């Protein structure tokens, strides 16, 4: 089961990947293109993952049960 540290661990992994992409990109006239492509795709992937992960921690819509009557509800 996931815990609260997962987004931070993912951020560290993406930061290490970005550092590797910065120093490991092939030299030449397209070095900036390589760096930009690898780093932007890693950041975009992380953002999509963390938004989905955080949305699952606190769902906006609660399940609705239609099989109970209002008088059968348990008082809170």
CNS distance restraints for C-alpha pairs under 8 A (distance, minus, plus):
assign (resid   2 and name CA) (resid   6 and name CA) 6.69 0.50 0.50
assign (resid   5 and name CA) (resid   9 and name CA) 6.16 0.50 0.50
assign (resid   6 and name CA) (resid  10 and name CA) 6.05 0.50 0.50
assign (resid   7 and name CA) (resid  11 and name CA) 6.08 0.50 0.50
assign (resid   7 and name CA) (resid  50 and name CA) 6.20 0.50 0.50
assign (resid   8 and name CA) (resid  12 and name CA) 6.25 0.50 0.50
assign (resid   9 and name CA) (resid  13 and name CA) 6.30 0.50 0.50
assign (resid  10 and name CA) (resid  14 and name CA) 6.17 0.50 0.50
assign (resid  10 and name CA) (resid  46 and name CA) 7.28 0.50 0.50
assign (resid  11 and name CA) (resid  15 and name CA) 6.06 0.50 0.50
assign (resid  11 and name CA) (resid  46 and name CA) 7.33 0.50 0.50
assign (resid  12 and name CA) (resid  16 and name CA) 6.17 0.50 0.50
assign (resid  13 and name CA) (resid  17 and name CA) 6.19 0.50 0.50
assign (resid  14 and name CA) (resid  18 and name CA) 6.07 0.50 0.50
assign (resid  14 and name CA) (resid  42 and name CA) 6.36 0.50 0.50
assign (resid  14 and name CA) (resid  43 and name CA) 7.04 0.50 0.50
assign (resid  14 and name CA) (resid  46 and name CA) 7.12 0.50 0.50
assign (resid  15 and name CA) (resid  19 and name CA) 6.16 0.50 0.50
assign (resid  16 and name CA) (resid  20 and name CA) 6.14 0.50 0.50
assign (resid  17 and name CA) (resid  21 and name CA) 6.08 0.50 0.50
assign (resid  17 and name CA) (resid  39 and name CA) 7.88 0.50 0.50
assign (resid  17 and name CA) (resid  42 and name CA) 7.64 0.50 0.50
assign (resid  18 and name CA) (resid  22 and name CA) 6.08 0.50 0.50
assign (resid  18 and name CA) (resid  38 and name CA) 7.29 0.50 0.50
assign (resid  18 and name CA) (resid  39 and name CA) 5.28 0.50 0.50
assign (resid  18 and name CA) (resid  42 and name CA) 7.25 0.50 0.50
assign (resid  19 and name CA) (resid  23 and name CA) 6.34 0.50 0.50
assign (resid  20 and name CA) (resid  24 and name CA) 5.46 0.50 0.50
assign (resid  20 and name CA) (resid  25 and name CA) 7.92 0.50 0.50
assign (resid  21 and name CA) (resid  25 and name CA) 5.49 0.50 0.50
assign (resid  21 and name CA) (resid  35 and name CA) 5.97 0.50 0.50
assign (resid  21 and name CA) (resid  38 and name CA) 6.32 0.50 0.50
assign (resid  21 and name CA) (resid  39 and name CA) 6.74 0.50 0.50
assign (resid  22 and name CA) (resid  35 and name CA) 5.70 0.50 0.50
assign (resid  22 and name CA) (resid  39 and name CA) 7.91 0.50 0.50
assign (resid  25 and name CA) (resid  31 and name CA) 6.18 0.50 0.50
assign (resid  25 and name CA) (resid  34 and name CA) 6.13 0.50 0.50
assign (resid  25 and name CA) (resid  35 and name CA) 6.15 0.50 0.50
assign (resid  26 and name CA) (resid  30 and name CA) 7.99 0.50 0.50
assign (resid  26 and name CA) (resid  31 and name CA) 5.93 0.50 0.50
assign (resid  26 and name CA) (resid  34 and name CA) 7.50 0.50 0.50
assign (resid  27 and name CA) (resid  31 and name CA) 5.48 0.50 0.50
assign (resid  30 and name CA) (resid  34 and name CA) 6.32 0.50 0.50
assign (resid  31 and name CA) (resid  35 and name CA) 6.20 0.50 0.50
assign (resid  32 and name CA) (resid  36 and name CA) 6.01 0.50 0.50
assign (resid  33 and name CA) (resid  37 and name CA) 5.96 0.50 0.50
assign (resid  34 and name CA) (resid  38 and name CA) 6.12 0.50 0.50
assign (resid  35 and name CA) (resid  39 and name CA) 5.98 0.50 0.50
assign (resid  36 and name CA) (resid  40 and name CA) 5.75 0.50 0.50
assign (resid  37 and name CA) (resid  41 and name CA) 5.98 0.50 0.50
assign (resid  38 and name CA) (resid  42 and name CA) 6.15 0.50 0.50
assign (resid  39 and name CA) (resid  43 and name CA) 6.20 0.50 0.50
assign (resid  40 and name CA) (resid  44 and name CA) 6.02 0.50 0.50
assign (resid  41 and name CA) (resid  45 and name CA) 6.01 0.50 0.50
assign (resid  42 and name CA) (resid  46 and name CA) 6.17 0.50 0.50
assign (resid  43 and name CA) (resid  47 and name CA) 6.15 0.50 0.50
assign (resid  44 and name CA) (resid  48 and name CA) 6.23 0.50 0.50
assign (resid  45 and name CA) (resid  49 and name CA) 6.16 0.50 0.50
assign (resid  46 and name CA) (resid  50 and name CA) 5.98 0.50 0.50
assign (resid  47 and name CA) (resid  51 and name CA) 6.03 0.50 0.50
assign (resid  48 and name CA) (resid  52 and name CA) 6.24 0.50 0.50
assign (resid  49 and name CA) (resid  53 and name CA) 5.99 0.50 0.50
assign (resid  50 and name CA) (resid  54 and name CA) 5.96 0.50 0.50
assign (resid  51 and name CA) (resid  55 and name CA) 6.03 0.50 0.50
assign (resid  52 and name CA) (resid  56 and name CA) 6.38 0.50 0.50
assign (resid  53 and name CA) (resid  57 and name CA) 6.65 0.50 0.50
assign (resid  54 and name CA) (resid  58 and name CA) 6.84 0.50 0.50
assign (resid  55 and name CA) (resid  59 and name CA) 5.82 0.50 0.50
assign (resid  55 and name CA) (resid  60 and name CA) 7.77 0.50 0.50
assign (resid  68 and name CA) (resid  72 and name CA) 6.41 0.50 0.50
assign (resid  68 and name CA) (resid  73 and name CA) 7.31 0.50 0.50
assign (resid  69 and name CA) (resid  73 and name CA) 6.97 0.50 0.50
